[in-house]
Amino acid sequence: MGRRNRRKGSGAGGRSQGAKPAEQARKVKPSPASDGEGENQRGSKANMVVLLDADADYVEMESKAVVNYISGYNPMGFTQADRALNYVTNPRNEGRIGLVLLDLDLGDGGTGSVEQVIRVVTGLGTVPIAAVSRRNDKEIVERVLSFGGVGFLPKAFTLEVFVRFVKNILRHGKTIAWQCESCGKLVAIDQLDLLKMKPIKCTDRACESVSLKELGFVHRRKKSGSG
């Protein structure tokens, strides 16, 4: 009797222990995602950030920043426009690209150009595109606005500035910038509260203007069914 009871007890205990993991799995709530990861997982497979820059050091820095500080996204870096074009137009990558960030100073090379990348990406209508450049002037800013760019980041920038810039795009689909009304350059403002506390001078030391206007870079999605 003792042995039979012990066998029954051990069998019951085994079944209850085996059921616990399943019960616990049903009770566990998913932890809140951060840095745009939740939106990415809920909405689509768009978890790739395409980086196209003439400077290999920038591609390396930006790639490491995406890996280490932007949760849920992976980088794909290029220094040649034709290779970036091959990646963007590859049918296997359809729906996977969450952002294209390209260098407007990239010269023509191989069989592609930065202009071709812009035309292809904007033609897709679903992939946000942003730009970087060593030039910071009115013409460059207007160029980015003209092709529907979601942001413009003048070089040289720090890793911290880059991460904040990309996170804003991935989270909100846009960035906000301030432009000097006198010379047309973008003005770096690290703390928005400073705008209310005191006038902010233009980034250009040769420009004494404190008159700034807000620019909204917004992704213009292509309407479905439009030619």
C-alpha positions in Angstrom: 0.0 0.0 0.0 2.8 2.4 0.9 4.5 1.8 -2.4 1.3 2.1 -4.4 0.5 5.4 -2.6 4.0 6.7 -3.2 3.7 5.8 -6.9 0.4 7.6 -7.2 1.7 10.6 -5.4 4.8 10.9 -7.6 2.6 10.5 -10.7 0.3 13.3 -9.7 3.1 15.5 -8.7 4.8 14.9 -12.1 1.6 15.9 -14.0 1.1 19.1 -12.0 4.7 20.1 -12.4 4.5 19.5 -16.1 1.4 21.8 -16.4 3.0 24.7 -14.6 5.2 26.0 -17.4 2.2 26.2 -19.8 0.1 27.9 -17.1 2.8 30.4 -16.4 3.3 31.1 -20.1 -0.3 32.0 -20.4 -0.1 34.3 -17.4 3.1 36.1 -18.4 2.5 39.5 -19.9 4.9 40.7 -22.7 7.3 43.4 -21.5 6.8 46.8 -23.0 9.0 47.3 -26.1 11.3 50.3 -26.4 12.8 52.5 -29.1 10.2 51.7 -31.7 10.6 47.9 -31.3 6.9 47.4 -30.4 5.6 49.3 -33.4 8.0 47.4 -35.6 6.8 44.0 -34.3 3.1 44.8 -34.4 3.1 46.5 -37.9 5.4 44.8 -40.3 8.8 43.2 -41.0 10.4 46.6 -41.7 13.3 46.3 -39.4 16.2 47.2 -41.6 18.0 50.6 -41.7 19.8 51.2 -45.0 22.9 53.4 -44.7 24.5 54.9 -47.8 27.5 57.1 -47.2 30.6 58.0 -49.2 32.7 57.8 -46.0 33.2 54.2 -44.8 33.9 55.5 -41.2 30.4 57.0 -41.0 28.8 53.8 -42.3 30.7 51.9 -39.6 29.7 54.4 -36.8 26.1 54.5 -37.9 25.9 50.7 -38.2 27.2 50.2 -34.7 24.8 52.9 -33.4 21.8 51.0 -34.8 23.0 47.7 -33.4 23.8 49.0 -30.0 21.2 51.7 -29.3 18.2 51.2 -31.6 16.3 48.2 -30.4 14.5 46.0 -32.9 16.4 47.3 -36.0 19.4 46.1 -38.0 21.7 48.1 -40.3 22.7 47.5 -43.9 25.5 49.8 -44.9 26.9 50.7 -48.3 29.4 53.1 -49.7 28.3 52.7 -53.3 24.9 53.7 -54.7 24.6 50.8 -57.1 24.9 48.3 -54.3 22.3 50.1 -52.3 20.0 50.1 -55.3 20.4 46.4 -55.7 19.4 45.9 -52.1 16.4 48.2 -52.1 15.0 46.8 -55.4 15.6 43.2 -54.4 12.1 41.6 -54.2 13.2 39.6 -51.1 13.7 42.9 -49.2 10.2 44.2 -50.0 8.5 45.3 -46.7 11.8 44.9 -44.7 13.2 48.4 -45.0 12.2 50.8 -42.3 14.4 53.7 -43.2 16.9 54.8 -45.9 19.6 57.3 -44.8 21.8 58.6 -47.6 24.7 61.0 -48.1 23.8 63.7 -50.5 27.5 64.3 -51.2 27.9 60.8 -52.6 29.4 61.1 -56.1 28.4 58.9 -59.0 30.0 55.5 -58.9 29.5 52.2 -60.7 26.1 52.1 -62.3 24.2 54.1 -59.7 23.9 57.5 -58.2 22.4 59.0 -55.1 19.7 60.6 -57.3 18.7 57.2 -58.6 18.4 55.9 -55.0 16.2 58.9 -54.1 13.9 58.3 -57.2 13.6 54.6 -56.5 12.9 54.9 -52.7 10.5 57.8 -53.1 8.8 55.8 -55.9 8.1 53.0 -53.5 6.1 55.4 -51.4 6.3 53.3 -48.2 9.9 53.7 -47.2 11.0 56.9 -45.3 14.1 58.5 -46.6 16.4 60.9 -44.8 19.7 62.6 -45.7 23.0 63.7 -44.3 25.5 66.1 -45.9 28.6 68.1 -45.1 26.8 71.1 -46.7 24.3 72.9 -44.5 22.6 75.6 -46.5 19.3 76.6 -47.9 19.6 74.7 -51.1 20.3 71.4 -49.4 17.4 71.9 -47.0 15.0 72.7 -49.8 16.3 69.6 -51.7 15.5 67.3 -48.9 12.0 68.9 -48.5 11.4 68.6 -52.2 11.8 64.8 -52.4 9.7 64.3 -49.2 12.6 63.5 -46.9 11.8 62.8 -43.2 14.9 64.6 -41.9 18.2 66.2 -42.6 21.3 65.8 -40.5 24.3 68.1 -41.2 27.8 66.6 -40.8 29.8 66.3 -38.6 27.5 64.8 -36.0 28.1 62.8 -32.9 26.8 59.3 -32.2 24.3 60.7 -29.6 22.9 63.1 -32.1 22.6 60.4 -34.8 20.8 58.0 -32.4 18.3 60.7 -31.4 17.7 61.6 -35.0 17.0 58.1 -36.2 14.9 57.2 -33.2 12.6 60.2 -33.8 12.1 59.0 -37.4 11.4 55.4 -36.5 9.1 56.3 -33.6 7.2 59.2 -35.2 7.9 59.0 -38.9 9.2 62.6 -39.0 11.7 65.0 -37.4 11.5 68.6 -36.4 14.3 71.1 -37.2 14.9 74.8 -37.0 16.2 76.8 -39.8 17.8 80.3 -39.8 15.6 82.6 -41.7 18.6 84.7 -42.7 21.1 82.2 -44.2 18.9 79.1 -44.5 21.1 76.8 -42.4 19.7 74.3 -40.0 20.4 75.3 -36.4 21.3 72.7 -33.8 19.2 72.9 -30.7 20.0 70.3 -28.1 17.5 71.6 -25.5 14.1 72.8 -26.7 13.5 74.7 -23.5 16.3 77.1 -24.5 14.0 78.4 -27.3 11.6 79.8 -24.7 14.3 81.0 -22.3 16.5 83.0 -24.6 17.1 83.7 -28.3 19.2 81.1 -30.1 21.8 82.3 -32.6 22.5 80.8 -35.9 25.0 78.0 -36.0 27.1 79.9 -38.6 29.4 82.2 -36.7 29.3 84.7 -39.5 25.5 85.0 -39.2 24.2 87.0 -36.3 20.6 86.2 -36.9 18.4 84.9 -34.0 15.3 84.5 -36.2 14.5 80.8 -36.5 11.6 79.0 -38.1 10.4 75.4 -37.5 10.6 72.9 -40.3 8.5 69.8 -40.3 10.0 66.9 -42.2 7.1 64.5 -42.8 7.0 61.2 -44.8 4.6 61.5 -47.7 3.2 58.1 -48.2 2.2 57.1 -51.7 -1.6 56.5 -51.9 -2.5 52.9 -52.8 -3.8 52.5 -56.3 -2.2 55.8 -57.5 -0.2 55.6 -60.7 
